[in-house]
Amino acid sequence: MTGRKLRLAAAAALFLGWLGWLGYTALSKNRGPVVSRVQAAAATLAVVAEVKAGDGPQEVGVTQVLHGAKPDGAVVVTNLSDAAGYAGPGTYLLLLGKGRGETFVVVGSLRSPGYDGAGGPTVYPWTPAVEAQAKARFQ
């Protein structure tokens, strides 16, 4: 009888420990944006840019180039206001591809094996979590 109670107590302790660990990992999980690897691979230019308010083609000031050839001066991005993650003026990580003429476009996620749809363009607010992901990806 004592052996059964001991095994029950050990199983209960292990179960409660498992629930505690799950609760800890759920509370400490990063809920920030995750930079798409597919989108980063498709980009020919990755920059940190200061974006002003506006719709349509926008001229953005490049503060840091993470990948690709450094453009001369400001960059004109044609589809910035259509991109997911864009919330008005601020500093963003922009994953860009060449557009028409001297303009650039925010690239979307390409088709991946096992994933039917291609994603739309996404921009990422420049936060410490996004900065760490970008530096790991591009440097």
Secondary structure, 3 states (H helix, E strand, C coil): CHHHHHHHHHHHHHHHHHHHHHHHHHHCCCCCCCCCHHHHHHCCEEEEEEECCCCCCEEEEEEEEEECCCCCCCEEECCHHHCECCCCCEEEEEEEEECCCCCEEECECCCECCECCCCCEECEECCHHHHHHHHHHHC
